[in-house]
């Protein structure tokens, strides 16, 4: 697999795109006024303890108080941690060193933990869990896992100050490279401890790298053949970063200074625009329909214009296979997290069902976010979960419609007209008036005067009042006011 990283940056935002075999698979954005908090370490103060939820709110100095469940507390220095309640473990006003592992989403504050973890290129440092020496589950070779286990033990033998996890990138990496990472993490933790001694509450103690450096750190490997950056200062900064942390990388770092925008090379902006559409077309003629709520995302698979050539089962199978590949890509591209329910087209051949499930699973194996495919339910739906740490692309790029307020539906012009007639009757009965003036959008006034002129005449006779209409171009489609004169 050939990978390329594109980094486009300006004064107001930074965007990173991951290209796999010429196709956009993931995109990340960080805006100057809305940056990610994930990975940041704070000295916070417990603002409120909620025994009923076994949780607490912690003031970390951000706009919203952060949320912490009892399970987010580390087990450090407490033998009964697994059975203790939140009230037994923390109290209001207490100072805590916490780390953000989920960004604020909507009205929810950041999710935090006291189990700190700081990643480098090959290792993750666990300063409050010195007993941990673990290997990434994505490294599957037994010999390699044993080699890394012995190297972690060798590193910690120097100074058993914190736990270590070998990341996926550590596979087949030399001891020297691991030691370089370990030394960097050791020095970083010393700086954090020094800052903690003089920090006021609440305050930011450690901030994660900027988006560009985070993505380079997490993605750079032998599969990445090129990294292109269009901002000269950021290019030089990343160049220095790679020299320090990935000097052995053999790929090409390129400063893109062409008059043609970097993201236009792969039509990235067009792909991003399509990624917020509800419907995703398939090459076969079928389509996927995405619907998201706060609780879950549902994906409906349709054959659309594809009718196949053999049988209904064959048509369903081929459409579902193509859909499984597309869904795996769209989950990454849209950064959809939480519970996902997929309604594939019904298949009766069990081998077909298993092939579709395996295709979906294989596609998700490339995903850096943790996913868990639960399989088909009795209703024929596929359930899966994908770890959510940041806002989805839809949440970043879009906001609820001010007309439908996020429902995706608006009232028909006829419904609005009938509501207006009831409002007129109610107003006349409640207040004294000689005449009624209705100010409404041009479309609403035109519809009423053309389609319901008889209704208006009957209302004038029954109410004994004259009803006049005035069109206002600045009013929205269903907007109106009833004025009593």
Helices and strands as residue ranges (DSSP letters): E 3-9, E 13-20, E 23-31, E 41-50, E 55-59, E 66-69, G 70-72, H 86-89, E 95-102, E 111-113, E 118-119, E 123-126, E 133-135, H 142-158, E 163-166, G 168-170, H 175-198, E 203-206, H 211-219, E 224-229, H 232-245, E 252-255, G 262-266, H 268-275, E 279-281, E 287-292, E 296-302, H 312-334, E 338-343, H 350-364, E 371-376, E 382-386, H 393-397, H 413-430, E 435-440, H 442-451, H 453-463, E 466-471, E 480-484
